[in-house]
Amino acid sequence: MAHLLKVLLISTLLFLAVDAKPKNKHKHRRPKLPPIPLPPQFPFGDNAAIDIPVGDFQLGSIGHWEVISQNAGVSAMHINLLPSNKIIIYDAFVYRTSRINLPDGVPCVPYKDFQTQQDKTDCFAHAVEYDIETNQVRPLKLNGGDPWCSSGGLAPDGTLVSTGGFFDGGRTVRYIGGGCQNCEWREYNNALAADRWYSTQQLLPNGDFILIGGRKSFSYEFVPKEGQNNQKPYFFPFLYETSDFDENNLYPFVHLSIDGNLFIFSNNRSLLLNPTSHKVVRTFPVLPGGSRNYPASGMSALLPIDLNAEDTKAEVIVCGGNVPTAFELAETKKILLPALQDCNRLTITEPFPEWETELMPSRRTMGDALNLPNGHILFINGAQLGTSAWRDAEAPNYTPVLYRPEKPKGLRFRVLKASQIARMYHSSSALLPDGRIWVSGSNTHETYRDVDKYPTETRVEAFYPPYLDVNFDRHRPLINEDESTKDLTYGNNFETRFTIEDGTGLTINDIKVTIYSPPFTTHGFSMGQRLVILKAENLIEETQGLYTIRLVAPPSGEIAPPGYYLLFVVHRGVPGKGMWVRVQ
């Protein structure tokens, strides 16, 4: 009965409301509705005050290039950005030439010519310190074993540790940096237990380095403390099993997973190795299509690790390369096969992962895959025909490609502005604190050549990705370093303060903060590269356009090994200049 009375009451009220409307002679005409308000026109962000994700800015730019140095002195076979904002560049001794001499007063290096067995002196510098703020270089002297095709990485204190190389450098460990001014190399020959030519170095959660593989080195070892020697390596049959007629297992792709195990990819196979127990934890499906490691020389990167996700995962990509026989055909008959065009993705933390494959816009061998501050990946440098090694490639791939991992399959790639300089064998690239990409090197010869179809390159370019479009500068965060935390302790909260010129009313959904470990890059692989999206707890607008974001440092060394990182504040896909922080 009560329910019936409610229905009668509501019906009566509705009748009275309708009957109370003013009478109109056009009673059958549809009444005009008020206009529906449209969202603000791009790129204004007035709706950002609503705590709803609005997505990244739509960046129409395809980037642009600038030559920032005509001569870095040496061709950039190996590079690493240091926390001092200097890039260490070094080449090989085997050439016994470069485009810069040792400083005045520094003695030349005596050596024995391989061919003539004559005693000679080398007065060229084969390493330089490149200042990214002035584009000036300081020549450095290397005295120890030849670092040709070596490996390296930044130690937790910011020291570059370089390992291995050619001939007398196969067991050498070199150190430079770590807070000193006008640093010089410290070199220790015979420090390693096995020759490490074309090996891969990776920082572990405890701050130690592991060194994996190398030519005819089917083993791994841990880099000893400075001044100490290793006695024996750990045999690793996986590297022997993945070596074919053309090797194709050199410079194996190594990524530290979020559980502390090592993802190791060699040729076309991969596994997870526990570096503490020395046990193979699991193997992954074979990646079909061809060979991916040197000399087929594909690319690989660890996708961003998102600590805001409900289930943090680790994903890798492996893209490009060539078929297993490509190197032999290039070396013996100068038949240059087309590079591979596929790009493959695997979630290594899933119980039963499978490779997901799609095609890149162009073929690529010898390219770099760089993590960008906003979570995208940049494919840059390389060639479309052939493989690594001297004179074994053609058709330079001048065109960088953006890979956006968060987008659906089929929408992830975007072609960017092409360079005018060929960057093939022995070229390299690095992400700079201001978001530019530093690009240099390329030497397809056994010496330095000034006049050639592909001359030895010592010019340096900067590539400006789309997020550096000046039209978005008013949306770009500017970190207040004096009022931001720079020493991060695992699992602890910390704060970063920043301003945005056109950024009133932002919410936590508009901002993400990432930390990036600057890698050691050589031969198309960036060792130790890692981008972590930090967990954000809240965002406070102190005054108009001035914000403090409260963050949580990475929980452990498995997520982010100890050391120096570049911290970036990213506003809807547009990063500001990075700030150096130390995680420990």
TAVEN-V497491 format. One record per helix or strand. SS is the DSSP state (H for helix, E for strand). FROM is the first residue (numbers start at 0). TO is the last residue. If there is no record, write none. Layout:
SS&FROM&TO  SS&FROM&TO
This chain:
H&1&18  H&45&48  E&63&68  E&77&80  E&85&89  E&100&100  E&108&111  E&118&121  E&123&123  E&126&130  E&136&139  E&145&145  E&150&153  E&158&162  E&165&165  H&166&168  E&172&176  E&185&187  E&199&202  E&208&211  E&218&221  E&233&234  H&236&240  E&243&243  E&246&246  E&249&249  E&252&255  E&261&265  E&268&273  E&278&282  E&290&290  E&293&293  E&298&301  E&304&305  E&314&318  E&321&321  H&325&332  E&337&337  E&341&346  E&355&358  E&364&364  E&367&370  E&376&379  E&382&385  E&392&395  E&398&402  E&412&417  E&426&430  E&436&440  E&459&463  H&465&467  H&469&474  E&477&478  H&480&482  E&486&487  E&492&498  H&507&509  E&510&516  E&519&521  E&524&526  E&529&532  E&534&542  E&545&551  E&562&570  E&573&574  E&578&582
